[in-house]
Amino acid sequence: MLPGVSTHVFLSQRLHPGLLDALERGGARTIELFAARHHFDYTDRAVIREFATWFNDTGVGATLHQPIFTREQSENWSRHVSPTLSLLDLEKGHRIEAMDEVKRALDVAELIPVSAVTLHLGLKDDPWDERAIENSLTAIEHIKAFAHPLGVKVLLENMQNDVTTPEHLLEILHVGHFDSVGITLDVGHAHLSQTGLEHAVELLRGRIHEIHVHDNQGMRDEHLWPGSGSIDWQLFQRLAGKLPAEVPGILEIAYDLEESTDAVITKTTQCFSNQARMEDKLQESGQERVED
C-alpha cells in the first residue's frame, strides 16, 4: 500500500504549494486533492497551473475527491456547513448541477496528473431503491465518459448509506457493465457498517484501487488518526496485504481536529512508519510459516 494523504486535513484553509510540501515531507507519495472551491478552487486556472507544476516537479501522485458542497455552500463555507451536493438528489435539476460540478473539478486533469476520482453516490442515510439504482447508473455513465479521455479512473466510495454497501456497489457495477470503474474503500465507514471491515475488503478487493484511511470509536464518522479509535489496524494490514502494492492508502483526517502543519507532518510520518513496521512483521511471519 502506497502512503498517501488527503488535503481534507487542511479543508478549512486555502490550499497552496506550501501545504503540499508539508504532506510530501510527511512521507506522502500520493495526495488526494479534496475538491472544495474555498479550499482548492478547481475553477481557477492560475491555481491549477501552479499545482500542476508542483506535482510534475515532485513526481508525487495525484487523485481527486469529488466536490460535496454546492457552489453557494463553497462561497459561504464554514465548519458548520453540511454537504448537500448529491449525484442522487431527488430533483433532476440538482442531480445535473452535481454532475456539472464534478466535471468542473475533473477539468483539472488537463494539467494536473490526476489518476483517479472518488465519487459519492448520495448522502448519509440515503435509501436503496429503484430510483437510487437508476440515478447511480446515469451519474456514473456521464462522469465516466467525461473522465476517461482525461485518463482518470472513476472510483465509488462505500459510505454511510444503503446505496453503497459492498453488495449494492457490486450490483451497480454489474448492472451498468462498468468493468473499468473501481472502488475507494473507506476503512472508517466500513468499520461503522453492520458487516464490518473484513467483509468489505473480501467482497470488494478485486475492485479496490484506493483506500481512505482513518479511525473512529465505532459510533460515528470521526476521521481520527489511525490508532486513536477502535479499528483493529493489524487486521487491516493483513487485509491490505491481499491488495496490489500500488494501491494508495490515503490518510483522510478531519480538518476540525485543527492540526498545525508541523503536527500533520509529524503524525503522517508516524502513521506511515507504523504501517511499514506492521507490513514487515506480517512478511516475516509469512516467511516463518513457509520455512516451517
C-alpha positions in Angstrom: 0.0 0.0 0.0 1.5 3.3 -1.1 1.5 6.1 1.6 -0.9 9.0 0.8 -2.7 11.9 2.4 -5.8 13.8 1.5 -5.8 17.6 1.7 -9.0 17.2 3.7 -6.9 17.7 6.8 -6.5 21.3 5.6 -10.0 21.8 4.4 -10.6 24.9 6.4 -7.6 26.6 4.8 -6.9 27.7 1.2 -4.6 25.1 -0.3 -1.2 26.2 -1.5 2.1 24.5 -2.6 3.5 25.0 0.9 0.8 22.7 2.3 1.5 20.2 -0.4 5.2 20.4 0.5 4.3 19.6 4.1 2.3 16.5 3.1 5.3 15.3 0.9 7.7 15.9 3.9 5.4 13.7 6.0 6.0 10.9 3.5 3.0 11.1 1.1 3.7 9.6 -2.3 0.1 10.3 -3.4 -2.0 13.3 -2.5 -5.8 13.4 -2.8 -7.0 16.8 -3.8 -10.2 17.5 -1.9 -12.3 19.5 -4.4 -14.0 22.3 -2.5 -13.8 25.8 -4.0 -13.0 27.6 -0.8 -10.1 25.1 -0.2 -8.9 24.0 -3.7 -10.5 26.3 -6.3 -10.7 23.9 -9.2 -12.1 26.7 -11.4 -9.1 29.0 -11.0 -6.7 28.3 -13.9 -3.8 30.0 -12.2 -4.1 27.8 -9.2 -4.4 24.7 -11.4 -1.2 25.6 -13.3 0.6 26.2 -10.0 -0.4 22.8 -8.6 0.3 21.1 -12.0 3.9 22.4 -11.8 4.2 21.2 -8.2 3.0 17.6 -9.0 5.1 17.4 -12.2 8.2 18.7 -10.4 7.9 16.4 -7.4 6.6 13.3 -9.0 4.0 12.8 -6.3 0.9 11.1 -7.5 -2.5 12.9 -7.5 -6.0 11.7 -7.1 -9.2 13.8 -6.7 -12.2 13.7 -4.4 -15.4 14.9 -6.0 -17.0 18.2 -4.7 -19.5 17.6 -1.9 -20.6 21.2 -1.5 -22.7 23.3 -3.9 -21.2 26.4 -5.4 -23.3 28.5 -2.9 -22.1 26.5 0.0 -18.5 26.8 -1.1 -18.8 30.6 -1.4 -20.2 30.8 2.2 -18.4 27.8 3.7 -17.9 27.4 7.4 -17.2 24.5 9.7 -20.9 24.1 10.2 -21.8 23.6 6.6 -23.1 20.0 5.8 -22.6 18.5 2.3 -25.7 18.7 0.1 -24.3 18.2 -3.4 -25.7 14.8 -4.4 -25.5 12.8 -7.6 -28.6 11.0 -6.5 -30.7 14.0 -5.5 -34.5 13.5 -5.9 -34.7 16.6 -8.1 -33.3 16.2 -11.6 -32.0 19.8 -11.7 -30.0 19.2 -8.6 -28.5 15.9 -10.0 -27.5 17.8 -13.1 -25.9 20.5 -11.0 -23.9 17.9 -9.1 -22.7 16.2 -12.3 -21.7 19.5 -13.8 -19.7 20.4 -10.6 -17.9 17.1 -10.7 -17.0 17.7 -14.3 -15.7 21.2 -13.5 -13.4 19.6 -10.9 -12.3 16.9 -13.3 -11.2 19.6 -15.7 -8.0 20.0 -13.6 -6.8 16.7 -15.0 -6.0 18.5 -18.3 -3.0 19.9 -16.4 -2.6 18.1 -13.0 -1.7 14.4 -13.5 -4.8 13.1 -11.6 -5.1 9.3 -11.9 -8.5 8.7 -10.2 -11.6 10.5 -8.9 -13.6 9.2 -5.9 -17.4 9.6 -6.2 -20.1 9.7 -3.5 -23.3 8.0 -4.5 -25.8 10.0 -2.5 -25.6 11.4 1.0 -25.6 9.9 4.5 -28.6 7.6 5.2 -29.9 7.6 1.6 -32.0 4.5 0.9 -31.5 1.8 -1.6 -34.3 1.6 -4.2 -35.0 1.6 -7.9 -34.6 5.3 -8.2 -31.2 5.1 -6.5 -30.1 2.4 -8.9 -31.2 4.4 -11.9 -29.7 7.7 -10.8 -26.4 5.9 -9.9 -26.1 4.3 -13.3 -26.8 7.7 -15.0 -24.3 9.6 -12.9 -21.5 7.0 -13.3 -22.1 6.8 -17.1 -21.9 10.5 -17.6 -18.9 11.1 -15.4 -17.0 8.1 -16.7 -17.5 9.3 -20.3 -16.0 12.7 -19.2 -13.2 11.3 -17.1 -11.9 8.6 -19.5 -10.5 10.9 -22.2 -8.6 12.7 -19.4 -7.0 9.4 -18.2 -8.9 9.5 -14.9 -10.3 6.3 -13.4 -13.7 6.6 -11.7 -13.9 5.1 -8.2 -17.0 4.6 -6.0 -16.8 5.0 -2.2 -18.5 2.9 0.4 -20.4 5.5 2.5 -22.9 5.5 5.4 -26.0 4.8 3.3 -27.8 1.8 1.9 -26.8 2.7 -1.7 -23.1 2.0 -1.2 -23.0 -1.2 0.9 -20.4 -3.6 -0.7 -23.2 -5.7 -2.1 -25.0 -2.8 -3.6 -21.9 -1.3 -5.1 -21.1 -4.6 -6.8 -24.7 -4.7 -8.1 -24.5 -1.2 -9.6 -21.2 -2.1 -11.3 -22.6 -5.4 -12.6 -25.9 -3.9 -13.9 -24.1 -1.0 -15.6 -21.4 -3.2 -17.1 -18.8 -0.8 -15.5 -15.8 -3.0 -15.9 -13.4 -0.1 -15.7 -14.9 1.5 -12.6 -13.3 0.7 -9.3 -13.8 1.2 -5.6 -12.3 3.5 -3.0 -12.6 1.5 0.2 -13.2 3.8 3.2 -11.9 2.0 6.3 -13.7 4.2 8.8 -17.1 3.8 7.0 -16.6 0.0 6.8 -15.8 -0.1 10.5 -19.1 1.6 11.2 -21.2 -0.7 9.0 -23.2 -3.7 10.2 -21.0 -6.1 8.2 -17.6 -4.7 9.1 -14.2 -4.1 7.5 -13.2 -7.7 6.8 -16.4 -8.3 4.9 -16.0 -5.2 2.8 -12.4 -6.0 1.8 -13.1 -9.6 1.0 -16.1 -8.7 -1.2 -14.6 -5.7 -2.9 -10.9 -6.4 -3.1 -11.0 -7.3 -6.8 -12.2 -3.7 -7.5 -10.3 -1.7 -4.8 -8.0 0.9 -6.3 -7.7 3.4 -3.4 -8.2 3.3 0.3 -9.3 6.1 2.7 -7.6 5.5 6.0 -9.0 7.0 9.2 -10.2 5.8 12.6 -13.3 6.2 14.8 -14.7 4.8 18.0 -17.4 2.8 16.2 -20.2 5.2 16.9 -19.8 8.0 14.3 -17.6 9.0 11.4 -14.8 10.9 13.2 -11.9 10.8 10.7 -9.3 10.3 13.5 -5.7 9.5 13.1 -5.2 5.7 13.0 -4.7 4.3 16.5 -7.0 7.0 18.0 -10.1 4.9 17.7 -11.3 1.2 17.9 -10.2 -0.1 14.5 -8.0 -3.2 14.5 -5.1 -1.9 12.4 -3.2 -5.2 12.5 -6.3 -6.9 10.9 -6.4 -4.1 8.4 -2.8 -4.6 7.4 -3.4 -8.3 6.9 -6.4 -7.5 4.7 -4.5 -4.7 2.8 -1.7 -7.2 2.2 -4.1 -9.1 -0.2 -4.4 -6.0 -2.4 -1.9 -4.8 -5.1 1.1 -3.0 -3.6 0.5 0.1 -5.8 -2.9 0.8 -4.2 -2.6 4.2 -2.4 -3.7 4.3 1.3 -4.9 7.9 1.7 -5.0 9.3 5.2 -8.3 11.2 5.2 -8.1 13.1 8.5 -10.7 15.5 10.0 -10.0 19.2 9.5 -11.8 20.1 12.7 -9.0 18.5 14.7 -7.2 21.8 13.9 -3.8 20.2 13.4 -0.9 22.6 12.8 1.1 22.0 9.7 4.0 20.7 11.8 1.7 18.3 13.6 0.4 16.9 10.4 3.9 16.3 9.2 4.8 14.5 12.5 1.7 12.4 12.6 1.7 11.3 9.0 5.3 10.3 9.3 4.4 8.2 12.4 1.4 6.6 10.7 3.5 5.6 7.7 6.2 4.3 10.0 3.7 2.2 11.9 2.3 0.9 8.7 5.7 -0.1 7.4 6.5 -1.9 10.7 3.3 -3.9 10.6 3.9 -4.8 7.0 7.4 -6.0 7.8 6.1 -8.2 10.7 3.4 -9.7 8.5 6.0 -10.6 5.9 8.4 -12.0 8.5 5.6 -14.2 10.0 4.6 -15.3 6.5 8.2 -16.3 5.7 8.5 -18.2 9.0 5.4 -20.2 8.2 6.8 -21.1 4.8 10.1 -22.2 6.3 8.3 -24.4 8.9 
